[in-house]
Amino acid sequence: MGITLRNDWTLEEIKDIYYRPLLDLIFEAASVHRQNKAYSEVQISSLISIKTGGCKEDCAYCPQAARYQTDIEVEPLMTVEKVKARAEVAKANGASRLCMGAAWREVRDNKDFDRVLEMVTEVNDMGLEVCCTLGMLTYEQAERLKEAGCFAYNHNIDTSSDKYGDIITTRTFDDRINTLNNVRKAKLSVCCGGIVGLGETDDDRVKMLHTLSTMEVHPDSVPINRLVPVEGTPLQDNQIVPIDEVLRMIATARIIMPKSVVRLSAGRNEMSVAEQALCFMAGANSIFAGEKLLTTPNPDFDVDMQMFKMLGLTPRKPFKEAVSN
């Protein structure tokens, strides 16, 4: 029996779920997952940085911000040929989605965007889902991405609206929501989640999940990132979030957004196979594979394939159903 999607969750209801005893929470999430998804299918995505560093934004967690002194080397926009080569490697290793990230504040209608559109078309023609994360964009730009063959657009809200101003001051929480509305209006698949480990409280995490789960349509995919502190950023001394707190986020997201793909994203390199297995049990059904996740270390394809074999997981095929509440 399926579960009816809800968009009217209250904060108190989500808190009640989030604070349950951990094993009870994971059990319920696993039960929901098995009712709504092919639970052993996990999507493999590959995330590449097509333009690195030099960003004008001040996101406190991000080593690509120009204002922070990090070891990131600024790299210009990749060529289409280089992106195609990376896509071929990703596809050969089981990836069904290629995510392309550019360290831009916003998309501008210029030759660089034209080149991104060409990348989108070429990768889409290879039979891969294409997801872009390029910063803020207008409805017209979202439409152009859709016409070029883009499948999804990622734009995370990062944290709660209350905490947001402590992390980013160069654009507002409402700016994020406006871009998400443009993406949805253009009928692109919406990828939107957040990060744990920014110094937020549990209540901030619940509020972030409340924002996502009360959208008119749930995000088709919800990345849950664990902060990887990078030297030179304002959050360089933040502690790694314990695995039980990551599990609470994943399990709660699975229960309140049962048809969304929940992505176990940044921070996976520091997790054991056993910890990742618990994340899959709690409802995660996507990972990013490949040696780098934009600029931070990430498990390689071969390591993940060994884990899939051990856990009995199978890679999800591209272009499966999206959320349709």
Residue pairs with C-beta under 8 A, 6 or more apart in sequence:
1 35
2 35
2 36
3 32
3 35
3 36
3 258
5 218
5 257
5 258
5 259
5 323
5 325
6 213
6 256
7 213
7 214
7 215
7 216
7 217
7 218
7 325
8 214
9 210
9 213
9 214
9 256
10 210
11 206
11 207
11 210
14 206
14 209
14 210
14 213
14 252
14 256
15 203
15 206
17 25
17 28
17 252
17 255
17 256
18 25
18 202
18 205
18 206
18 209
18 248
18 252
19 202
20 28
22 244
22 247
22 248
25 247
25 248
25 251
25 252
25 282
26 247
26 251
26 278
26 281
26 282
28 251
28 255
29 250
29 251
29 252
29 254
29 255
29 281
29 282
29 283
30 39
30 281
30 282
30 283
32 254
32 255
32 258
32 283
33 39
33 254
33 258
33 282
33 283
33 285
35 258
36 258
36 259
37 259
37 285
38 316
39 285
40 312
40 313
40 314
41 285
41 313
41 314
41 315
41 316
42 280
42 284
42 285
42 286
42 287
42 308
42 313
42 314
42 315
42 316
43 96
43 97
43 261
43 263
43 285
43 286
43 287
43 315
43 316
44 93
44 94
44 95
44 96
44 97
44 286
44 287
44 288
44 289
44 301
44 304
44 315
44 316
45 95
45 96
45 97
45 98
45 99
45 131
45 263
45 286
45 287
45 288
45 289
46 86
46 87
46 89
46 90
46 93
46 95
46 97
46 98
46 99
46 288
46 289
46 290
47 99
47 100
47 101
47 288
47 290
47 293
47 294
48 78
48 83
48 86
48 98
48 99
48 100
48 101
48 290
48 292
48 294
49 64
49 75
49 101
49 102
49 103
49 292
49 294
49 295
50 77
50 78
50 83
50 100
50 101
50 102
50 116
50 119
51 75
51 76
51 77
51 78
51 102
51 103
51 104
51 112
52 64
52 72
52 73
52 74
52 75
52 103
52 294
52 295
53 63
53 64
53 66
53 72
53 73
53 74
53 75
53 103
54 64
54 66
54 74
54 103
55 62
55 64
55 65
55 66
55 103
55 104
55 105
56 65
56 66
56 105
56 170
57 65
57 105
57 135
57 168
57 170
57 171
58 65
58 67
58 168
58 169
58 170
59 65
59 158
59 167
59 168
60 166
60 167
60 168
60 198
60 233
60 234
60 235
61 167
61 195
61 198
61 227
61 229
61 230
61 233
61 235
62 68
62 233
63 70
63 71
63 72
63 230
63 232
63 233
63 295
63 296
64 72
64 103
64 294
64 295
65 233
68 232
68 233
68 234
69 232
70 230
70 231
70 232
70 233
71 231
71 232
72 295
77 102
77 112
77 115
77 116
78 119
80 115
80 118
80 119
80 122
83 100
83 119
83 122
83 123
84 119
84 122
84 123
84 126
86 98
87 98
87 122
87 123
87 126
87 128
88 126
90 98
90 128
90 289
90 290
91 98
91 126
91 127
91 128
93 289
93 290
93 301
93 302
93 305
94 289
94 301
94 305
94 315
95 128
95 289
95 290
95 301
95 315
96 128
96 129
96 315
96 316
96 317
96 318
97 128
97 129
97 130
97 131
97 151
97 152
97 318
98 123
98 128
98 129
98 130
98 131
99 131
99 132
99 133
99 154
99 288
100 116
100 119
100 120
100 123
100 130
100 131
100 132
100 133
100 134
101 132
101 133
101 134
101 154
101 294
102 116
102 132
102 133
102 134
102 135
104 134
104 135
105 135
105 136
105 170
105 171
106 134
106 135
106 136
106 137
107 113
107 134
107 135
107 136
107 137
107 138
107 141
109 141
113 141
113 144
116 132
116 134
117 144
117 145
117 148
118 148
120 130
120 132
120 145
120 148
120 149
120 150
121 148
121 149
123 130
123 149
124 130
124 148
124 149
124 150
124 151
125 149
127 318
128 318
129 151
129 152
129 318
129 319
130 149
130 150
130 151
130 152
131 150
131 151
131 152
131 153
131 154
131 189
131 191
132 145
132 150
132 152
132 153
132 154
133 153
133 154
133 155
133 191
135 155
135 179
136 155
136 171
136 175
136 176
136 178
136 179
137 145
137 153
137 179
137 182
137 183
138 182
139 182
139 185
139 186
141 182
142 153
142 182
142 183
142 185
142 186
142 188
143 186
145 153
145 186
145 188
146 186
146 187
146 188
150 188
151 188
151 189
151 319
152 188
152 189
152 190
152 191
152 220
152 221
153 183
153 188
153 189
153 190
153 191
154 191
154 192
154 223
155 176
155 179
155 180
155 183
155 190
155 191
155 192
156 176
156 192
156 193
156 194
156 195
156 223
156 225
157 164
157 173
157 176
157 177
157 180
157 192
157 193
157 194
157 208
157 211
157 212
158 164
158 167
158 168
158 176
158 194
158 195
158 198
158 208
159 167
159 194
159 195
159 198
159 200
159 204
159 208
160 200
160 203
160 204
160 205
160 207
160 208
160 211
161 173
161 207
161 211
162 204
162 207
163 198
163 199
163 200
163 201
163 204
164 172
164 173
165 173
166 198
166 199
167 198
180 190
180 192
180 215
183 190
184 190
184 216
184 217
189 220
189 221
189 322
190 217
190 219
190 220
190 221
191 219
191 220
191 221
191 222
191 223
191 263
192 212
192 219
192 221
192 222
192 223
193 212
193 219
193 221
193 222
193 223
193 224
193 225
193 253
193 263
193 265
194 208
194 212
194 223
194 224
194 225
195 225
195 226
195 227
195 266
196 205
196 224
196 225
196 226
196 227
196 241
196 245
196 246
196 249
197 226
197 227
197 229
197 235
197 238
197 239
197 240
197 241
197 267
198 227
198 235
198 238
199 235
199 238
200 208
205 248
205 249
206 252
209 249
209 252
209 253
209 256
212 218
212 219
212 222
212 253
212 257
213 253
213 256
213 257
217 323
217 324
217 325
218 257
218 259
218 260
218 323
218 325
219 257
219 260
219 323
220 260
220 261
220 322
220 323
221 260
221 261
221 262
221 263
221 286
222 253
222 257
222 260
222 261
222 262
222 263
223 263
223 265
224 246
224 249
224 250
224 253
224 262
224 263
224 264
224 265
224 284
225 265
225 266
225 267
226 240
226 241
226 246
226 265
226 266
226 267
226 268
226 270
227 235
227 238
227 240
227 241
227 266
227 267
228 266
228 267
228 269
228 270
228 296
228 297
229 235
229 236
229 237
229 238
229 240
230 236
230 295
230 296
240 267
240 270
241 267
243 271
243 275
243 278
246 267
246 279
247 278
247 279
247 282
250 262
250 264
250 279
250 282
250 283
250 284
251 282
251 283
253 260
253 262
253 283
254 262
254 282
254 283
254 284
255 283
257 323
259 321
259 323
259 324
259 325
260 323
261 285
261 286
262 283
262 284
262 285
262 286
263 284
263 286
263 287
263 288
264 276
264 279
264 280
264 284
264 286
264 287
265 287
265 288
265 293
266 288
266 293
266 296
266 298
268 276
268 287
268 288
268 298
268 299
269 296
269 297
269 298
269 299
271 279
273 307
273 310
273 311
276 287
276 307
277 311
280 311
280 313
285 316
286 316
287 304
288 298
289 298
289 299
289 300
289 301
289 304
290 298
290 300
290 301
291 297
291 298
291 300
292 298
299 307
307 313
308 314
308 315
